[in-house]
């Protein structure tokens, strides 16, 4: 038995079925013509209005789709029309959503709810639509006060430019440039510098990076010296698009290297986002092991510089649809991404998720008008939290026709966690003045956890660190063969410091360093838990240098009797020695001494200065 229709006109039905055949072959204009012929032949052929309107909507022809839908509604009889009234009203609401006419859409869905089929009202499709409508209603009632602005010339001079990325100082903008949508027009990475209030003429990043293949969607470390980007259809690729990595030495980008099979597969990998310290890489991939569609994955940079096997971020972030353009904010605690799988305003919306101890928190829609009916992609928020940059696509007939770079003042009401500190400087060898490639670690002393690892440049010793402003943090500078340097961010005034020169001493007898971030309660000898990070670093130093023996020396301020202070300083040094012994260090390598208040490094005329004098020092024997 054939398909049953609302009409019996065989010629009209024939047109309709021919339209279905064209639609099956993706011949959309031909399908539209047949559906139109069907309802012009039989004006009460409601299935034809529906199909024609749906095809027009999927082709991006929203005005034409609305005209057909309204025409179909005008043909409905006054009575006994609930089924098609509900179907056409649903399509009308979808058209308003795609146009961004949100209030009209809300009214249409609400007014016609009685006409929707009872089984449909119980379906997942309907329940998801209710979620979307609730988000839209809340969003347009409580809009975020922003003003989106298209970046002025000389930016946005190409047919397509997308995926903006900035250095930590906000002064250099990288983006992907393409002259058109044809397969003949390749992607390249371009950059522009902010000169006062004006962006410079965009330039190609490097002839070593941009080739005759497609290169784009890049990410850069906070210091601007490590770049990861996408390259497609290259001879050395594992899949259609792979991720490549390159470093900048003495101002020049080196030859890129494929990131290997721990990151890349025979599928599509793209849209990387590197954490500020270069330790985590988030990216998008359509590999089949995920939740479905395109998912977001993460790989961790290991101590030897290689990258771990990529892991899927899991169902809290990824859905059966697409999650793309991840961006990890500079404080390493908030992930932004675009998705059409989580409830939103339509197309792809931008969401944020806070990274917690047990994974990722529930994604939160960024709200209206950050999100609207269009695709919002590739959000990038500056370290200073002043601007958000993003890409907005324009469509013709349902396909991307052009894309441009926009920005807006980032709303202060959106919480981005701790404020960020920037510290810049260089690490040099005390004896030669030459640059040292050292590891700089930012430690949360209260949690005994590493927030960031950075490296100074081996050529000039420079480094840029961006890290969250937490109450109690330490900076540890380490290099094999050198005495470590330990700082307390607050006490040593490292916040937003420029030109910070760190001098490392080669290990030699008599060399010493102040063992910062070792804490005791007043008049006590028991180590506080906040000392754990420093103790572990000293333990590691001794493991890395097995021939080194140490003298651990305790010091106090001048409050109290000399004899008491001598005993107190000795017992505090003993506490450090006992920790190292219990951690497996041979006691023969450890000597202790208490010097009381005899060797102050500051005058004891204030509590701040006395705090500096209460210290542990470590000498090489």
Phi, psi and omega per residue, in radians:
X1 nan 2.361 -3.086
X2 -1.361 3.088 3.131
X3 -1.085 2.401 3.073
X4 -1.633 2.375 -3.115
X5 -2.159 2.976 -3.133
X6 -1.380 -0.094 3.135
X7 -2.250 3.009 3.122
X8 -2.121 -0.004 -3.123
X9 -1.160 1.929 -3.051
X10 -1.150 -0.647 -3.136
X11 -1.138 -0.751 3.118
X12 -1.118 -0.715 3.117
X13 -1.115 -0.673 3.118
X14 -1.081 -0.782 3.074
X15 -0.997 -0.792 -3.093
X16 -1.066 -0.791 -3.110
X17 -1.229 -0.558 3.023
X18 -1.128 -0.654 3.069
X19 -1.075 -0.708 3.106
X20 -1.097 -0.672 3.134
X21 -1.150 -0.735 3.079
X22 -1.100 -0.706 3.140
X23 -1.105 -0.697 3.118
X24 -1.062 -0.574 3.133
X25 -1.591 0.150 3.136
X26 1.064 0.507 3.042
X27 -1.658 1.405 -2.933
X28 -1.183 -0.790 3.139
X29 -1.049 -0.701 3.123
X30 -1.139 -0.701 3.116
X31 -1.087 -0.760 -3.136
X32 -1.053 -0.733 3.139
X33 -1.073 -0.702 -3.130
X34 -1.203 -0.718 3.128
X35 -1.116 -0.696 3.109
X36 -1.126 -0.726 3.102
X37 -1.075 -0.608 -3.111
X38 -1.133 -0.838 -3.103
X39 -1.419 -0.341 3.014
X40 -1.280 -0.531 3.057
X41 -1.253 -0.724 -3.117
X42 -2.321 1.781 -2.953
X43 -1.163 -0.267 3.095
X44 -1.800 0.440 3.118
X45 -1.547 1.456 -2.983
X46 -1.216 -0.533 3.083
X47 -1.029 -0.631 -3.112
X48 -1.231 -0.715 3.056
X49 -1.018 -0.788 -3.119
X50 -1.052 -0.883 -3.091
X51 -1.123 -0.739 3.138
X52 -1.089 -0.797 3.134
X53 -1.084 -0.697 -3.134
X54 -1.150 -0.732 3.139
X55 -1.171 -0.713 3.093
X56 -1.084 -0.743 3.128
X57 -1.097 -0.789 -3.125
X58 -1.160 -0.362 3.106
X59 -1.559 0.027 3.134
X60 1.426 0.153 -3.139
X61 -1.661 1.283 -2.959
X62 -1.246 -0.656 3.141
X63 -1.130 -0.751 3.111
X64 -1.148 -0.693 3.115
X65 -1.090 -0.717 3.134
X66 -1.147 -0.698 3.141
X67 -1.082 -0.754 3.133
X68 -1.146 -0.735 -3.109
X69 -1.121 -0.801 3.129
X70 -1.131 -0.617 3.096
X71 -1.113 -0.757 3.092
X72 -1.078 -0.695 3.127
X73 -1.132 -0.621 -3.124
X74 -1.186 -0.329 -3.128
X75 -1.555 -0.139 -3.083
X76 -1.187 2.445 3.039
X77 -1.205 2.778 -3.096
X78 -1.148 -0.655 -3.111
X79 -1.989 2.823 3.044
X80 0.955 0.755 -3.106
X81 -2.209 0.315 -3.010
X82 -1.033 -0.725 -3.049
X83 -1.070 -0.962 -3.101
X84 -1.313 -0.477 3.048
X85 -1.080 -0.755 3.105
X86 -1.138 -0.745 -3.113
X87 -1.118 -0.804 -3.118
X88 -1.223 -0.611 3.106
X89 -1.157 -0.677 3.101
X90 -1.059 -0.773 3.108
X91 -1.113 -0.702 3.115
X92 -1.052 -0.766 3.119
X93 -1.087 -0.722 3.113
X94 -1.096 -0.663 3.122
X95 -1.131 -0.768 3.125
X96 -1.080 -0.683 3.102
X97 -1.063 -0.774 -3.108
X98 -1.175 -0.401 3.118
X99 -1.550 -0.144 -3.056
X100 1.376 0.228 3.068
X101 -1.505 1.241 -2.915
X102 -1.164 -0.716 -3.124
X103 -1.155 -0.691 3.070
X104 -1.063 -0.705 3.130
X105 -1.119 -0.814 3.132
X106 -1.023 -0.778 -3.132
X107 -1.114 -0.732 -3.103
X108 -1.119 -0.819 3.135
X109 -1.122 -0.700 -3.112
X110 -1.210 -0.799 -3.076
X111 -1.149 -0.499 -3.046
X112 -1.831 0.123 3.125
X113 -0.956 -0.658 3.111
X114 -1.078 -0.337 -3.075
X115 -1.653 -0.059 -3.135
X116 -1.381 2.486 -3.122
X117 -1.028 2.444 -3.095
X118 -1.031 -0.737 3.113
X119 -1.152 -0.636 3.128
X120 -1.132 -0.636 3.141
X121 -1.124 -0.295 3.114
X122 -1.726 -0.033 -3.010
X123 -1.403 2.774 3.066
X124 -1.070 -0.658 -3.131
X125 -1.015 -0.784 -3.113
X126 -1.205 -0.746 -3.137
X127 -1.104 -0.668 3.086
X128 -1.179 -0.615 3.109
X129 -1.147 -0.655 3.102
X130 -1.078 -0.707 3.085
X131 -1.047 -0.789 -3.141
X132 -1.079 -0.779 -3.106
X133 -1.140 -0.604 3.102
X134 -1.155 -0.733 3.098
X135 -1.097 -0.744 -3.137
X136 -1.136 -0.784 -3.127
X137 -1.062 -0.769 3.111
X138 -1.143 -0.714 -3.089
X139 -1.133 -0.811 -3.097
X140 -1.330 -0.338 3.072
X141 -1.380 -0.554 -3.110
X142 -2.225 1.161 -3.079
X143 -1.202 2.603 3.045
X144 -1.432 2.372 -3.067
X145 -1.422 1.618 3.079
X146 -2.360 2.807 3.062
X147 -2.253 1.896 -3.137
X148 -1.341 2.303 -3.138
X149 -2.273 2.281 3.048
X150 -1.258 2.287 -3.116
X151 -1.105 2.374 -3.006
X152 -1.356 2.819 3.048
X153 -0.976 2.465 0.279
X154 -1.499 0.040 2.995
X155 -1.317 2.884 3.131
X156 1.032 0.580 3.111
X157 -1.642 -0.105 -3.115
X158 -1.741 2.950 3.103
X159 -1.122 -0.760 3.102
X160 -2.335 2.336 2.972
X161 -2.538 2.322 -2.985
X162 -2.733 3.019 -3.132
X163 0.946 1.191 3.103
X164 -1.266 2.453 3.101
X165 -2.450 2.369 -3.122
X166 -2.133 2.668 3.001
X167 -1.241 2.914 -3.007
X168 -1.065 -0.521 -3.138
X169 -1.461 -0.038 3.105
X170 1.277 0.218 -3.024
X171 -1.724 -0.251 3.120
X172 -2.243 2.240 -3.106
X173 -1.936 2.191 3.025
X174 -1.856 2.540 3.069
X175 -2.712 2.886 3.074
X176 -1.641 2.289 -3.094
X177 -2.040 2.429 3.072
X178 -2.574 2.409 -3.040
X179 -1.465 -0.183 3.125
X180 -3.116 3.079 -3.056
X181 -1.569 -0.103 3.141
X182 -1.160 2.594 3.115
X183 -1.101 -0.337 3.139
X184 -1.326 -0.293 -3.051
X185 -1.736 1.859 -3.032
X186 -1.391 2.798 3.041
X187 -1.542 2.556 3.041
X188 -2.462 2.756 3.080
X189 -1.678 2.231 3.106
X190 -2.117 2.831 3.056
X191 -2.430 2.762 3.097
X192 -2.506 2.493 -3.120
X193 -1.831 2.458 3.088
X194 -1.454 2.006 -3.131
X195 -1.986 1.702 -2.990
X196 1.255 -1.972 3.099
X197 -1.920 0.101 -3.018
X198 -2.093 2.410 3.073
X199 -1.481 2.471 -3.114
X200 -1.342 2.923 3.078
X201 -1.022 2.207 -3.118
X202 -1.051 2.474 3.135
X203 -2.233 2.659 3.037
X204 -1.166 2.486 -3.018
X205 -1.209 -0.747 -3.115
X206 -3.077 2.503 3.084
X207 -1.279 -0.281 3.030
X208 -1.326 -0.409 -3.115
X209 -1.707 -0.921 3.109
X210 -1.408 2.143 -3.112
X211 -2.242 -2.882 3.096
X212 -1.321 -0.088 3.079
X213 -1.661 -3.072 3.137
X214 -1.543 2.077 3.029
X215 -2.151 2.320 -3.125
X216 -3.051 -2.875 3.121
X217 0.650 1.290 -3.033
X218 -1.787 2.961 3.013
X219 -2.500 2.616 -3.049
X220 -2.370 2.538 3.120
X221 -1.210 2.865 -3.053
X222 -1.019 -0.599 -3.114
X223 -1.495 -0.020 3.088
X224 1.349 0.250 -3.037
X225 -1.925 -0.051 3.122
X226 -2.271 2.141 -3.071
X227 -2.141 2.320 3.001
X228 -2.132 2.336 -3.069
X229 -2.535 2.968 3.131
X230 -1.739 2.399 2.984
X231 -2.339 2.391 -2.993
X232 -2.064 2.495 3.005
X233 1.053 0.556 3.092
X234 -1.502 2.732 -3.116
X235 -1.054 -0.533 -3.069
X236 -1.575 0.061 -3.036
X237 -1.321 2.632 3.028
X238 -1.490 -0.550 -3.118
X239 -2.366 -2.854 -3.104
X240 -1.122 -0.720 3.068
X241 -2.382 2.335 -3.133
X242 -2.149 2.862 3.048
X243 -1.721 2.365 3.134
X244 -2.125 2.723 -3.108
X245 -2.260 2.507 3.073
X246 -2.587 2.697 3.116
X247 -2.082 2.690 3.099
X248 -1.820 2.146 3.128
X249 -2.122 2.249 -3.113
X250 0.902 0.644 3.070
X251 1.489 -0.045 -3.095
X252 -2.044 2.396 3.077
X253 -1.314 2.411 3.136
X254 -1.530 2.985 3.135
X255 -1.114 2.231 -3.101
X256 -1.163 2.673 3.134
X257 -2.212 2.357 3.048
X258 -1.051 2.393 -3.044
X259 -1.339 -0.067 2.992
X260 1.535 3.107 -2.977
X261 -1.348 -0.194 3.008
X262 -1.241 -0.400 3.129
X263 -1.910 -0.852 -3.048
X264 -1.654 2.661 3.098
X265 -2.326 -3.021 3.091
X266 -1.372 0.065 3.120
X267 -1.775 -2.726 -3.046
X268 -1.745 2.147 3.026
X269 -2.157 2.334 -3.073
X270 -2.865 -3.100 2.999
X271 0.960 1.016 -3.106
X272 -1.327 2.677 2.992
X273 -2.454 2.089 -3.063
X274 -1.757 2.352 3.074
X275 -1.122 2.798 -3.015
X276 -0.999 -0.607 -3.124
X277 -1.588 0.026 3.110
X278 1.332 0.275 -3.060
X279 -1.635 -0.385 -3.114
X280 -2.211 2.392 3.099
X281 -2.131 2.032 3.021
X282 -1.743 2.510 3.125
X283 -2.774 2.929 3.125
X284 -1.808 2.515 3.114
X285 -2.660 2.563 3.077
X286 -1.771 0.341 3.106
X287 -0.999 2.552 -2.961
X288 -1.296 -0.150 -3.075
X289 -1.368 0.010 -3.064
X290 -1.551 -2.791 -3.109
X291 -1.416 -0.291 -3.123
X292 2.346 2.608 -3.110
X293 1.080 -2.438 3.063
X294 -1.694 2.298 -3.130
X295 -2.069 2.893 3.035
X296 -1.768 2.362 -3.106
X297 -2.176 2.881 3.122
X298 -2.446 2.473 3.053
X299 -2.252 2.537 -3.096
X300 -1.893 2.386 3.095
X301 -1.371 2.189 -3.076
X302 -1.546 2.957 -3.049
X303 -1.067 -0.528 3.139
X304 -1.468 0.093 3.111
X305 1.606 -0.171 3.098
X306 -1.386 3.054 -3.087
X307 -2.058 2.430 -3.104
X308 -1.259 2.873 3.057
X309 -1.057 2.206 -3.065
X310 -1.107 2.478 3.121
X311 -2.055 2.507 3.065
X312 -1.278 2.459 -3.128
X313 -1.275 -0.155 3.011
X314 1.549 3.055 -2.977
X315 -1.223 -0.259 3.054
X316 -1.151 -0.570 -3.134
X317 -1.787 -0.875 -3.023
X318 -1.556 2.526 3.127
X319 -2.170 -3.029 3.099
X320 -1.280 -0.262 3.095
X321 -1.683 -2.517 -2.996
X322 -1.899 2.314 2.957
X323 -2.103 2.121 -2.986
X324 -2.402 3.095 3.060
X325 0.748 1.058 3.070
X326 -1.175 2.613 3.037
X327 -2.510 2.020 3.090
X328 -1.612 2.110 -3.094
X329 -1.164 2.809 -2.987
X330 -1.051 -0.396 -3.135
X331 -1.545 0.098 3.062
X332 1.093 0.336 -3.095
X333 -2.076 -0.209 -3.097
X334 -2.293 2.235 3.086
X335 -1.877 2.243 3.019
X336 -1.873 2.569 3.092
X337 -2.801 2.889 3.098
X338 -1.878 2.515 -3.091
X339 -2.677 2.518 2.921
X340 -1.944 0.227 3.125
X341 -1.751 -0.432 3.045
X342 -1.585 2.627 -3.104
X343 -1.050 2.341 -3.109
X344 -2.765 -2.757 -3.032
X345 -1.537 -0.112 -3.103
X346 2.138 2.707 -3.063
X347 0.955 -2.471 -3.128
X348 -1.783 2.187 3.103
X349 -1.839 2.803 3.081
X350 -1.682 2.320 -3.133
X351 -2.157 2.794 3.005
X352 -2.260 2.564 3.117
X353 -2.400 2.325 3.121
X354 -1.516 2.305 3.120
X355 -1.379 2.121 -3.098
X356 -2.000 3.067 -3.097
X357 -1.029 -0.626 -3.057
X358 -1.786 0.309 3.118
X359 2.247 -2.573 -3.045
X360 -1.812 2.384 3.091
X361 -1.277 2.953 -3.124
X362 -1.059 2.239 -3.132
X363 -1.087 2.441 -3.138
X364 -2.014 2.229 3.083
X365 -1.144 2.360 -3.051
X366 -1.273 -0.124 3.004
X367 1.551 3.070 -3.082
X368 -1.745 2.413 0.079
X369 -1.717 0.301 2.996
X370 -0.973 -0.772 3.002
X371 -1.816 2.483 3.040
X372 -2.551 -2.666 -3.059
X373 -1.305 -0.249 -3.096
X374 -1.573 2.981 2.973
X375 -1.217 2.188 2.950
X376 -1.889 2.172 -3.015
X377 -2.381 2.740 2.896
X378 0.988 0.899 3.069
X379 -1.202 2.400 3.048
X380 -2.418 2.135 -3.136
X381 -1.877 2.289 -3.097
X382 -1.172 2.702 3.129
X383 -1.053 -0.523 3.140
X384 -1.369 -0.099 3.139
X385 1.103 0.354 -3.117
X386 -1.535 -0.651 -3.101
X387 -2.280 2.637 2.950
X388 -2.050 2.260 3.105
X389 -1.877 2.576 3.128
X390 -2.782 3.035 3.128
X391 -1.935 2.430 3.030
X392 -2.206 2.250 -3.120
X393 -1.632 2.545 2.959
X394 -1.933 2.512 -3.030
X395 -2.082 2.567 2.948
X396 -2.280 2.134 3.129
X397 0.957 0.713 3.039
X398 1.411 0.036 -3.136
X399 -2.136 2.636 3.136
X400 -1.099 2.177 -3.140
X401 -1.836 -0.578 3.122
X402 -2.785 2.818 3.072
X403 -2.565 2.560 -3.035
X404 -2.400 2.792 3.134
X405 -1.635 2.285 3.116
X406 -2.194 2.892 2.965
X407 -2.613 2.839 3.021
X408 -2.577 2.741 3.049
X409 -1.121 2.174 -3.058
X410 -1.262 2.244 -3.056
X411 -1.159 2.307 -3.131
X412 -1.189 -0.399 -3.109
X413 -1.290 -0.208 3.082
X414 -1.546 2.023 -3.035
X415 -1.305 2.194 3.073
X416 -1.980 0.312 3.086
X417 1.414 -2.704 -3.075
X418 -1.008 2.593 2.956
X419 -1.111 2.781 -3.084
X420 -1.854 2.486 3.077
X421 -1.879 2.444 3.063
X422 -2.060 2.212 3.064
X423 -2.213 2.209 -3.128
X424 -2.181 2.535 3.103
X425 3.129 -2.677 3.107
X426 -2.604 2.720 3.095
X427 -1.979 2.240 -3.118
X428 -2.316 2.809 3.052
X429 -1.386 2.188 -3.082
X430 -1.034 -0.649 -3.016
X431 -1.410 -0.622 -3.044
X432 -1.917 -0.314 -3.063
X433 1.340 0.053 -3.123
X434 -1.377 2.764 3.137
X435 -1.154 2.582 3.081
X436 -2.182 2.258 3.035
X437 -1.493 1.680 -3.056
X438 -1.957 2.774 3.041
X439 -1.629 2.188 3.092
X440 -1.960 2.127 -3.074
X441 -2.050 2.264 3.026
X442 -1.704 2.153 -3.027
X443 -2.048 2.305 2.925
X444 -1.401 1.832 -3.022
X445 -1.186 -0.565 -3.139
X446 -1.203 -0.618 -3.098
X447 -1.721 -0.113 -3.048
X448 0.891 0.885 -3.115
X449 -2.348 2.504 3.119
X450 -1.423 2.107 3.106
X451 -1.468 -0.749 -3.089
X452 -2.575 2.583 2.910
X453 -2.097 2.293 3.083
X454 -2.204 2.833 2.999
X455 -2.214 2.455 3.000
X456 -1.379 2.650 -3.101
X457 -1.220 2.286 -3.105
X458 -1.202 -0.317 -3.111
X459 -1.525 -0.803 -3.094
X460 -2.121 -0.031 3.079
X461 1.365 0.026 -3.046
X462 -1.304 2.697 3.062
X463 -2.616 2.678 2.987
X464 -2.291 2.180 3.138
X465 -2.070 2.338 3.028
X466 -2.183 2.222 -3.043
X467 -2.699 2.749 -3.069
X468 -1.242 2.552 -3.127
X469 -1.462 1.510 3.092
X470 -1.808 2.903 -2.941
X471 -1.144 -0.711 -2.947
X472 -2.381 1.703 -3.082
X473 -2.377 2.710 -3.128
X474 -2.249 2.652 3.081
X475 -1.997 2.223 -3.125
X476 -2.082 2.237 -3.110
X477 -2.052 2.106 -2.998
X478 -2.341 2.532 3.035
X479 -2.748 2.289 3.115
X480 -0.934 2.265 3.121
X481 1.595 -0.035 -3.114
X482 -2.134 2.695 2.980
X483 -1.194 2.378 3.109
X484 -1.260 2.753 2.988
X485 -2.077 2.342 -3.092
X486 -2.207 2.303 -3.124
X487 -2.248 2.708 2.939
X488 -1.886 2.155 -2.989
X489 -1.006 -0.732 -3.129
X490 -1.300 -0.936 -3.028
X491 -1.130 -0.566 -3.115
X492 -1.682 0.158 3.027
X493 0.922 0.952 -3.118
X494 -1.592 -0.089 -3.072
X495 -1.108 2.188 3.083
X496 0.864 0.713 -3.107
X497 -1.532 2.375 3.096
X498 -1.932 2.586 3.072
X499 1.130 0.606 -3.099
X500 -1.404 1.908 -3.112
X501 -1.675 2.124 3.119
X502 -1.878 2.095 -3.097
X503 -1.809 2.048 3.112
X504 -1.733 2.380 -3.135
X505 -1.765 2.266 3.002
X506 -1.028 2.483 -3.110
X507 -1.081 2.261 3.099
X508 -2.794 2.732 3.140
X509 -0.996 2.336 3.131
X510 1.582 -0.265 3.094
X511 -1.192 2.598 -3.111
X512 -2.588 2.905 3.032
X513 -2.563 2.662 3.056
X514 -1.374 2.205 -3.066
X515 -1.514 1.409 -3.098
X516 -1.148 2.853 3.033
X517 1.115 0.568 2.952
X518 -1.882 2.045 -2.961
X519 -2.093 2.392 3.022
X520 -2.226 2.541 2.964
X521 -1.149 2.785 -3.111
X522 -0.965 2.230 3.057
X523 1.108 0.414 -3.132
X524 -2.092 2.800 3.138
X525 -2.025 -0.014 3.131
X526 -1.482 2.232 -3.128
X527 -1.143 2.380 3.080
X528 -1.396 2.743 -3.115
X529 -1.044 -0.500 -3.124
X530 -1.218 -0.123 3.081
X531 -1.463 -0.174 -2.958
X532 -1.046 -0.730 -3.105
X533 -1.056 -0.789 3.141
X534 -1.150 -0.707 3.127
X535 -1.076 -0.703 3.115
X536 -1.144 -0.657 3.120
X537 -1.141 -0.698 3.111
X538 -1.168 -0.673 3.079
X539 -1.054 -0.771 3.126
X540 -1.124 -0.701 3.116
X541 -1.029 -0.729 3.141
X542 -1.229 -0.614 3.075
X543 -1.174 -0.690 -3.119
X544 -1.257 -0.386 -3.092
X545 -2.258 1.317 -2.988
X546 -1.155 -0.264 -3.141
X547 -1.596 -0.046 -3.095
X548 -1.549 2.330 2.984
X549 -2.015 2.650 -2.992
X550 -2.215 2.611 2.904
X551 -1.891 2.084 -3.125
X552 -1.756 2.077 -3.009
X553 -2.050 2.263 3.094
X554 -1.721 2.532 3.121
X555 -2.334 2.652 3.066
X556 -2.237 3.035 2.959
X557 -1.450 -2.953 -3.046
X558 -1.693 0.171 3.115
X559 -1.368 2.192 -3.141
X560 1.794 3.033 -3.129
X561 -1.287 2.613 -3.131
X562 -1.024 -0.762 -3.108
X563 -1.105 -0.692 3.136
X564 -1.175 -0.760 -3.125
X565 -1.124 -0.645 3.082
X566 -1.058 -0.810 -3.134
X567 -1.143 -0.735 -3.138
X568 -1.095 -0.769 -3.112
X569 -1.160 -0.631 3.114
X570 -1.162 -0.754 -3.131
X571 -1.144 -0.593 3.105
X572 -1.206 -0.684 3.046
X573 -1.105 -0.671 3.099
X574 -1.072 -0.645 3.124
X575 -1.088 -0.706 3.111
X576 -1.148 -0.772 3.132
X577 -1.051 -0.752 -3.106
X578 -1.106 -0.687 3.093
X579 -1.047 -0.809 -3.103
X580 -1.146 -0.679 3.094
X581 -1.082 -0.809 -3.137
X582 -1.137 -0.430 3.107
X583 -1.473 0.002 3.025
X584 1.859 0.093 3.120
X585 -1.441 2.302 3.137
X586 -1.055 2.213 -3.105
X587 -1.077 -0.382 3.122
X588 -1.156 -0.340 3.130
X589 -1.543 -0.022 -3.000
X590 -2.180 2.128 2.997
X591 -2.089 2.745 -3.117
X592 -2.290 2.771 3.135
X593 -2.739 2.487 3.037
X594 -1.990 2.201 -3.106
X595 -1.997 0.101 3.073
X596 0.983 -2.316 -3.104
X597 -1.783 0.255 -2.981
X598 -1.248 -0.394 -3.020
X599 -2.262 1.154 3.131
X600 -1.172 2.572 3.048
X601 -1.748 -0.167 3.023
X602 -2.450 2.805 3.064
X603 -1.116 2.456 -3.120
X604 -1.488 0.680 -3.038
X605 -1.677 0.042 3.087
X606 -2.654 2.800 3.134
X607 -1.114 -0.649 3.127
X608 -1.066 -0.785 3.138
X609 -1.202 -0.677 3.120
X610 -1.087 -0.590 3.120
X611 -1.109 -0.639 3.088
X612 -1.178 -0.577 -3.125
X613 -1.302 -0.443 3.077
X614 -1.408 1.683 -2.943
X615 -2.621 2.927 2.971
X616 -2.016 2.312 3.034
X617 -2.048 2.622 -3.103
X618 -2.169 2.213 -3.137
X619 -2.018 2.498 3.039
X620 -1.458 2.254 3.137
X621 -1.576 nan nan
